[in-house]
Amino acid sequence: MFDNNRSALRKKYFDTWHKHVNNLPLEPLEAQILEVILLHPDYHTLLATLDNSDQDYLPEAGQTNPYLHMGLHLGLREQLQTDRPTGIKKIYQTLCIRSGDPHETEHRMMNCLAQVLWDARQNHVAPDERVYLENLKKL
């Protein structure tokens, strides 16, 4: 699923939602995607049709990219499942206990993930796991 083809990535979200609303069986990855979609009812209408699947979302215009947002959830969840970078699972558990809200905890952690990815892209380097973990520990 995770290639650089924006249309194919977005279509996977549409296909997953279509299967869900039509009670069709999901593949394991689609089940993970659906969990994230269900946390965001504001995206359900967006995912009902492919009409706007090529839309750009501009942060400078105050827009949030729902596909990027859901992708960050999925990426973070993968990190938590594998505990990579090492220690992220414990940080998540601690933050969940403190906040009492796993979804909000994910959002806070995703902000750190997005920042480290942005910095890496801007500097043409791999994401710095050490910096990422340090920022997570500050939450």
Buried (B, 14 or more C-beta within 10 A) or exposed (E): BEEEEEEEBBBBBBBBBBBBEEEEEBEEEBEBBBEBBEBBEEBEEBBEEEEEBEEEEEEEEEEEBBBBBBBBBBBBBEBBEEEEBEEBBEBBEBBBEEEEEEEEBBBBBBBBBBBBBEBBEEEEEEBBBEBBBEBBEEB
